Amino acid sequence: MPVTLQQIADEAGVTAATVSRVLNGLNKENRPSIAQRADRIRDAAQRLGYRPNQAARSTITGRFNQVAFVTCGDLGFDWFAPQLIHGLHEALDQMGSRLSVHEMTGSQLQDPERVPRLFRESAADGILANLDEKLPPRAIEVFDEQPVPMVLLNIKRRTRCVYPDEFAGGWHAAQHLLNMGCRRPAFFLIPTAGQSPHFSQKERMAGFEACLRRAGVESPKYPSLKIDRTHSPRIGLEWAEAYIDRLGPFDGVACYDAPGAGALHSALSGRGLRIPRDLRMIVFNHQVAHAQTGIAMDTLLIPIKDVGVQAVRMIQGMIAEESSRQPSAQVVAYRHVYEAETGITSDVDNSLVVPDGSDRP
């Protein structure tokens, strides 16, 4: 049987009303004797195994102290970094709230009936939506129409979203290669097949090229490649080999992501080139790539955990205000770069990045 407030009151020698005030944080503990009594009540509740009735508390406060994380489960749209969840949990825990996780199909995300029902049944105060930009626009529109606060993760728009400063990320990748002595660094990515690319592809490359221009270094032109990407299981390697053939000599490379870095490393190894002996490589990743691959590639750490933390702060502010205000987008700075040879993680200098409006897309 659940432990009642009266049982705790009998154990602590106080009234049930006093127990209720203490356990709901409404007791003013402004004197030592009152504080000692409150501690006695909390100790008794813990000994007896008391669990608060969240449903009853929600009826009183109108809040559930829970935020829903929603993502797409369809193949190709189902990825998110574990560090994102770590950031969400960490920030919510500090605020006394919890995270519920919901996976939906692409068709469900566009269903104007299914999405509202989800949030009625999940009893969430707000929505943190991890929606891939490749999903049809209707998927985001359905979430925008919900009457509860909603924040989009890792999508770039003017309001109600949190995303990394990818232009600055590209800048930092180029600056790192220049600091390593590279004089002809290049940028490598495997383009998305038949789909609109994530905004980070364009912005990382733009930041990379902007840094090189400011340093007076010529950026190799990304080659125009035409490869049948439909059925080949070796498409990454084929793309990397064609890239090397058409780009010309380069002594450093920034890779858009870990799969691209792996493909390029295989292509280079097939030609007898070694990292970092023959050229430097840095990859954008959410954790240290060297630890995953054993390859001495440096890592520009994507601040995806910070995205989670900032998203929680944004949505909690929206919940507390109880208004229809749409907060401006929050852009999260890159902070760290890991060097594989030394095993040292260093801070990046965001003051060196060009201001908005100069070279940014």
Helices and strands as residue ranges (DSSP letters): H 5-12, H 16-23, H 32-48, H 54-61, E 66-72, H 82-94, E 98-104, H 106-109, H 114-122, E 126-130, H 137-144, E 150-153, E 161-164, H 166-179, E 185-188, H 199-214, H 235-247, E 252-255, H 258-269, E 280-285, H 289-293, E 298-301, H 304-321, E 330-332, E 336-339, E 344-347, G 350-352
